[in-house]
Amino acid sequence: YNFAAQAGVRYSLKNPKTYNSYNINGFFNILENAREKKINRIFYASSSSIYGDSKNFPLTENLNLNPKNIYALSKKVNEELAQLYSVLYGIKLTGLRFFTVYGEWGRPDMFIMKYIISSIQNKTFYLNNFGNHYRDFTYIKDVNKILNLLLNRSQKKNHEILNICSSNPVKITSVISNLNKLITKPKIKKLPLQTADVLKTHGSNLKMKKITNYKKFTNIKTGLLNVCNWIKKNKIKF
């Protein structure tokens, strides 16, 4: 599994060179090492941001890609590199287009964790696009189960792309309402839409479900409760 990368859409606006160095060159080095060491199977992280803005939902793996920031573009290049290496060198590669993964041990720069941290530290939370985004939130334990199922089955194609998502988009303001029932509401400052942000993500998981037969996804309310309980139980410091 290769999940190492420079993440973050907004950071890519300020530091585009970092994404070329880490995401593109770094992934190229992994493919080269796989070729040299005769490693025959790799799972790698792609991203839902690779689709860009769309009006047709749910997003399927065969759609044309329209990345609108450097981070998304770096993931598109990764997929193209993987395709070439699968054809030229016979390495079996699976690109995993993750849709807003959240949960315990989540990244502190992601929306849900940032909101909880703002509450804990009594800081202002900055709400982009006035909270009018929709995101296809996917709970980490569901992701782990799916990855395990993918690992333990034979892969027929040398290169395949899979959406890893719950296929259930939720409005950001709805998530905030649910979080406010679990934690102290932080101060909120509403901001307009950021340049690199996608308005909505909603992936189709039909292909993934057909391959893995995984169908029971964690409800967003249950996932949020698990995260908040985990933070309280373990007295997580940010």
FENRABEL-V428937 format. One line per field, one symbol per residue. ss: DSSP state (a for helix, b for strand, c for the rest). phi: phi as a letter, one per 30 degrees, with the letter a starting at -180 (. if undefined). burial: 1 if it has 16 or more other ideal C-beta (glycine too) atoms within 10 Angstrom, else 0. A space follows every 50 residues. Layout:
ss=???
phi=???
burial=???
This chain:
ss=cbccccccaaaaaacaaaaaaaaaaaaaaaaaaaaaacccbbbbbbbaaa acccccccbccccccccccaaaaaaaaaaaaaaaaaaaaccbbbbbbbcc bbccccccccaaaaaaaaaaccccbbbaaaaccbbccbbaaaaaaaaaaa acccccccbbbbbbcccccbbaaaaaaaaacccccccbbbcccccccccb ccbccaaaaaaacccccccaaaaaaaaaaaaaaacccc
phi=.ccdadcjdddddcbddedddddddddeddddddddcidcabcbdcaddd didbccbddcdcddcbdcadeddddddeddddddddddbiddbbccddch dbkeidddcdeddddddeddchcdcccdhhicdbbddbdeddeddddddd dcbdcdddbbcbdcadhbdbdedddddddddcbddddbcdbdddeddddb bacdcddddddcidbccddedddddddddddddchdcc
burial=01001111101100000110001101100110010000000111111111 11010011101000001111111111111011001100001111111111 11100100001111111111000010110010111111110110111001 00001001111111111111010011001001100100000000010101 11111011001101001101001101110010000100
